Amino acid sequence: MSYRPKLIATDLDGTICPHAAPISKRTIATLTRAHELGVRVFFVTGRPPRWMGQIKEAFNFGQAICSNGGLLWDLQNEKVIEEWRITPADLKETVTRLRKAIPEVHFAFENHGDFTREKKYEARWDVGVDNTGVDDILDYIGNGAIKLLVRGSDKLFNSDEMLKVATQAVGDIVTVTHSNPWESLLEISAHSVSKGDTLAVICERLKIDREDVVAFGDNPNDFSMLEFAGRSYIMSDGHPDGIKYATATAPPCEEDGVAQVVEELLKLPGR
């Protein structure tokens, strides 16, 4: 017999957050109903905490796993609960290896609202956060980083191609993924840190079995979370490899796919 989930873990962009529209009223209402029924809701994202204001405004509940698992964020009180950083030594080794493995790459990193980028790193979403830039990111890694960003040339590689090369080059010391199939951008976390790894830690602490978890996502940075959850859904317009990790497919974000699935799951008995 199937039961109502005890925890919902959902990605944001392309999953419950349309790329060109606000979160729908239906999605807000459905996740609110889940919360009212005692289901824990976690917003699991590659976003840094400074991009979570939209989510706090839409929901007055839930916690967040930010930076692809690198940081557990108290959404309501806007403070860090726990973090898992890339060490300075691993940052140095990662940057050094990737400069050799992939031509024309430039770097940036996230640290508690601080965004540091090399001058040649094009900040397409963080325009204005770091207007100056630095010559060499390796001169600024003394405190490690929550997430390392690697931008390549769109003319040479797409994200999937970069991911394959980077995983071979540095996969033994860090976790490499991406959340954007349209351009050559990688997101790197500490070794064995991912959305799925951090969600597993949370579930163990909450004494929630993975079979009682449902997860939603659309891109490779969600695959570890989809693979961990007992029930998981790749968005139908998401990355084509997603079905290898998910147990089912959800309608696209623009059709409130997560809300459609959760509405049905909430009809199931609790346990």
C-alpha positions in Angstrom: 0.0 0.0 0.0 1.2 3.5 -0.8 1.4 6.2 1.9 1.6 9.9 2.0 5.2 11.1 2.0 6.7 12.4 5.3 9.1 14.8 3.5 9.0 16.6 0.2 12.2 17.8 -1.3 11.9 20.0 -4.4 14.3 21.8 -6.6 13.4 25.4 -7.5 14.3 26.7 -10.9 12.6 24.8 -13.7 10.8 22.7 -11.1 8.5 24.9 -9.0 9.9 28.2 -10.2 9.3 29.0 -13.9 12.1 30.7 -15.6 10.0 33.7 -16.7 7.1 33.8 -14.2 6.5 33.8 -10.4 5.7 30.6 -8.5 2.1 29.7 -9.2 -0.7 30.1 -6.6 -1.5 26.4 -7.2 2.0 25.3 -6.2 2.0 27.6 -3.2 -1.4 26.3 -2.0 -0.4 22.6 -2.6 2.9 22.8 -0.7 1.1 24.8 2.1 -1.5 22.0 2.3 1.3 19.4 2.6 2.9 21.4 5.4 -0.5 21.7 7.2 -0.8 17.9 7.1 2.6 17.5 8.8 4.7 16.8 5.7 8.2 18.4 6.0 9.1 20.6 3.0 12.6 21.2 2.0 13.6 23.6 -0.9 16.7 22.0 -2.3 18.6 24.3 -4.7 21.8 25.3 -6.3 21.0 28.9 -5.4 23.0 30.7 -2.8 21.1 32.0 0.3 20.9 35.6 -1.1 18.6 34.3 -3.9 16.1 32.8 -1.5 14.0 35.9 -0.8 11.5 34.9 -3.4 11.0 31.6 -1.6 10.6 33.1 1.8 8.0 35.5 0.5 6.0 32.7 -1.1 6.2 30.2 1.8 6.1 30.9 5.6 7.5 27.4 6.3 10.1 25.0 5.3 13.9 24.9 5.3 16.4 25.1 2.5 19.4 23.1 1.3 21.3 25.7 -0.7 24.4 25.6 -3.0 23.7 22.0 -4.2 24.0 20.6 -0.7 26.8 22.8 0.6 24.7 24.7 3.1 21.7 24.1 5.3 19.8 27.4 5.5 17.1 28.5 8.0 14.8 30.0 5.5 12.5 31.8 8.0 15.3 33.3 10.2 17.8 33.7 7.3 20.8 32.1 9.0 23.2 29.3 8.3 22.5 26.1 10.3 25.4 24.1 8.9 27.8 24.1 6.0 30.1 21.8 4.1 32.9 23.7 2.5 35.6 22.9 -0.2 38.9 23.2 1.6 41.6 25.7 0.3 43.8 22.8 -0.7 41.1 21.1 -2.7 40.1 24.4 -4.3 43.7 25.0 -5.4 44.1 21.5 -6.8 40.7 21.7 -8.6 41.4 25.0 -10.2 44.9 23.9 -11.3 43.7 20.6 -12.8 40.7 22.2 -14.6 42.9 24.9 -16.2 44.9 22.1 -17.7 42.0 19.9 -18.7 39.6 22.5 -20.2 40.7 25.5 -22.3 39.4 29.0 -21.7 37.9 28.4 -18.2 37.4 31.1 -15.6 36.3 30.8 -12.0 34.1 32.3 -9.3 33.1 31.1 -5.8 30.4 31.6 -3.2 30.8 32.2 0.5 27.9 33.4 2.7 26.7 36.1 0.3 30.2 36.9 -0.9 30.6 36.3 -4.6 34.2 36.5 -5.9 34.9 36.1 -9.6 37.9 36.4 -11.9 37.7 39.4 -14.2 37.2 37.1 -17.2 34.4 35.2 -15.6 31.2 36.5 -17.1 28.7 37.0 -14.2 25.4 36.6 -16.1 23.2 36.3 -13.0 25.3 38.1 -10.4 25.8 41.3 -12.4 26.7 44.0 -9.9 27.6 41.8 -7.0 31.3 41.9 -7.9 31.9 44.7 -10.4 35.7 44.6 -10.1 36.8 41.0 -10.3 40.2 39.6 -9.5 43.0 38.5 -11.7 43.5 35.0 -10.2 41.0 33.3 -8.0 43.8 31.3 -6.3 44.9 34.4 -4.5 41.5 34.5 -2.6 40.8 30.9 -1.5 42.2 31.1 2.0 38.8 30.5 3.6 37.7 27.7 1.2 34.3 28.0 -0.6 30.8 26.8 -0.4 30.6 26.4 -4.1 33.0 26.9 -7.0 31.7 28.0 -10.4 33.5 27.2 -13.6 32.6 29.0 -16.8 33.9 27.8 -20.1 33.5 28.9 -23.7 30.0 28.2 -25.1 31.7 27.8 -28.5 33.8 24.9 -27.3 31.7 22.9 -24.8 28.2 22.7 -23.5 27.6 21.8 -19.8 27.3 18.1 -20.4 30.6 18.0 -22.3 32.3 20.0 -19.6 30.9 17.8 -16.9 32.3 14.7 -18.4 35.8 16.2 -18.7 35.8 17.8 -15.3 34.5 14.6 -13.6 37.5 12.7 -15.0 39.9 15.5 -14.0 38.8 16.3 -10.5 36.0 13.9 -9.5 38.3 12.2 -6.9 38.5 15.4 -4.8 35.3 17.4 -5.4 31.7 16.8 -6.6 31.0 18.3 -10.1 27.6 18.9 -11.6 25.6 21.5 -13.5 22.1 22.9 -13.5 22.1 24.7 -16.9 22.1 22.7 -20.1 22.2 25.8 -22.3 25.7 27.0 -21.6 29.1 25.9 -20.4 28.9 26.3 -16.7 29.8 23.9 -13.9 29.0 23.9 -10.2 31.4 22.3 -7.8 31.0 21.3 -4.2 33.2 19.5 -1.6 33.8 15.8 -2.1 30.7 13.7 -1.3 28.6 16.9 -0.9 25.5 17.0 -3.2 21.8 17.6 -2.8 21.3 13.9 -2.3 24.1 13.6 0.3 22.8 16.5 2.4 19.2 15.3 2.1 20.3 11.9 3.4 22.0 13.5 6.4 18.8 15.5 7.1 16.6 12.4 6.9 18.8 10.4 9.2 18.6 13.2 11.8 14.8 13.4 11.4 14.5 9.6 11.5 12.7 9.7 8.1 13.2 6.6 5.9 14.1 7.3 2.3 11.0 5.4 1.3 9.0 8.2 2.9 10.7 10.9 0.9 9.4 12.3 -2.5 11.8 14.5 -4.6 11.4 16.6 -7.7 14.0 18.0 -10.0 15.0 18.8 -13.6 18.8 18.8 -14.0 22.0 16.9 -13.2 22.5 18.7 -9.9 19.2 17.0 -8.8 20.1 13.5 -9.9 21.6 12.5 -6.5 18.5 13.7 -4.7 16.2 11.9 -7.2 18.2 8.7 -6.7 18.0 8.9 -2.9 14.3 9.4 -2.5 12.0 6.5 -2.5 9.7 8.3 -4.9 11.2 10.8 -7.3 10.1 12.7 -10.3 12.1 14.2 -13.1 10.3 17.1 -14.8 9.2 16.0 -18.3 11.0 18.9 -19.9 14.1 18.3 -17.8 17.4 16.7 -18.7 16.9 13.6 -20.7 19.2 11.5 -18.4 17.0 12.3 -15.4 14.7 9.3 -15.9 17.8 7.1 -15.1 17.7 8.4 -11.5 14.0 9.2 -10.9 11.2 6.7 -10.4 8.7 8.6 -12.5 8.1 11.7 -14.6 6.1 14.9 -13.6 4.5 17.3 -16.0 6.6 20.5 -16.7 7.0 23.3 -14.3 4.8 25.6 -16.5 1.9 23.2 -16.0 2.4 23.0 -12.2 3.8 19.5 -12.5 4.9 19.3 -8.9 1.6 20.5 -7.6 -0.2 18.0 -9.8 1.8 15.1 -8.3 1.7 16.3 -4.7 -2.1 16.8 -4.9 -2.5 13.1 -5.6 0.1 12.1 -3.0 -1.8 14.0 -0.3 -4.8 11.9 -0.9 -3.0 8.9 0.3 -3.2 7.8 4.0 -0.5 8.9 6.4 1.5 6.6 8.6 
